[in-house]
Amino acid sequence: MAIVGVIGYGNMGRAFALGLAKKLGYENIVAYDLEEEKRKLAGEDGIPFAKELHFLLDMSDYVLIAVKPKDIKELLKKLTNLKGKILVSIAAGVSIKDIEAVVGDQKIIRCMPNINVLVSGGSIAYSHNHNVTEEELREFVELFSSCGVLYRIDESMMDSFTALAGSSPAYVLSFIDALALAGVREGFSYREALDITLNTLIGTAELLKQLKGNPNEWITKITSPAGTTIEGIKKLEEKGFRGIVMECIEATTKKAKSLGK
């Protein structure tokens, strides 16, 4: 059974630790964090923690870096002798080459998760260097799928994935809030409107996921001639809804690229 060491027990590190614990068992996860409060939280979660970094490195088969990008360089200087262990980084804007420049010729997988890892429903992109074998990648996917759905992509697409999946939950939440507020304007309480909105969005996503097809095909089926839905669609198009969304993703991608410079 593989052992995963998690360096950094913030929101994402904790989410991965708890998600992986469901697959591997809590005894096969080891956490490390400089903050005493985070160490205490790991203990409350049932996740063993290491007081010293070298203890985590000695025990682990996978070393998951979940620290902030600004802190990663100093941390990497302590990870130059991994002895064949697989280094997994979720630091935004830090490329595999950036990591290799510090740790040398090691096994490296770079991931970009989104916040939905907190409920084991994340979208997680990953790329790797030449040292990671296909067999090791299969094991990695099997283990980390307990945290969400994994997408193997070229590293050049990582910034675009950051925009499309990493940042977009915030945009979806903005849309949800707008729908709920619209419901309030029509006479529902905010809680009622939010519950209706959530069930509608979840159901719509499941419809598209299970029954497949292009979203536009379903829009056509929902939209009756001279009915209510087409009036709403018309207003969205007048305001450039789709164009705004595409520009939003484009702007986010540009920002993600600039962070890596």
Residue, then its C-alpha position, 0 to 999 in steps of 0.5 A: m500500500a502506497i504512503v502519501g506525504v502531504i506537505g502543507y495542510g491548508n485547504m487544498g492539502r487537507a482536501f487531498a489528505l482526506g480524499l486519499a485517506k478514503k482510498l488508502g486508509y488514514e494510517n497511510i497519509v502523513a502530513y507536515d506543516l510549519e504551523e502548529e494550528k495546522r498540525k493540530l487540525a491534522g490530528e483532529d482529522g485523524i491524519p498522522f503528522a510528522k514533526e520533522l520533514h525528513f521523517l515524512l520523506d523517509m516514509s512516503d512513496y508520494v510527496l505532495i507539495a501543497v504550499k503556496p507558490k511563493d514558498i515552494k522554492e525554499l521547500l524544494k531545496k530540501l527535497t533534492n534527495l527523493k530516492g525515486k519517490i514521486l513528487v506531486s506539485i499542485a503549486a499554480g504557475v510553477s512548471i515542471k522545469d522550475i521544479e527540476a531546476v531545484v530538485g534535479d532529475q527526479k520523478i515529477i507530476r504537476c497537478m492543477p486541481n480545483i476547489n471541488v477536491l474538498v468534496s472529492g469532486g475535483s477536476i484535476a489536470y496532470s502532466h509529468n516528466h520523462n522519469v515517471t513510467e506509464e505504470e506509475l502514472r496508472e497507479f497515481v491516477e487510481l490513487f488520486s481519483s479518490c479526490g476527483v476526475l483526472y485529466r492528462i494534458d500537455e503542460s502547455m495547456m495547464d494555464s488554460f485548464t487553470a482558467l477553465a476548471g481552477s478559477s471557474p467555480a468562482y464564476v459558477l458560484s457568481f451565476i448561482d448567486a445571481l439566479a438566487l437573487a433573481g428568485v428573491r426579486e420574484g418573491f422567494s426567500y434567498r434560501e428557497a431560491l438558492d435551493i431551487t437553483l442548486n437542484t436545477l443546476i445539479g439536475t441539468a449537469e447530470l442530464l447532460k453528463q448521462l444523456k450526452g449530446n451538445p448543450n445547444e441540442w438540449i437548449t433547443k428541446i427546452t425552448s418552445p416556440a414563442g415561449t418563456t425560455i426564448e425570451g430569457i435566451k434573447k436577453l442573454e444574447e443581447k447582453g453578450f452572455r456567451g462572449i462575456v464568458m469566453e472573454c472571462i476565461e481568456a483573461t483568466t488564462k492570460k493572468a495564469k500565464s503571467l504568474g509563471k513568468 
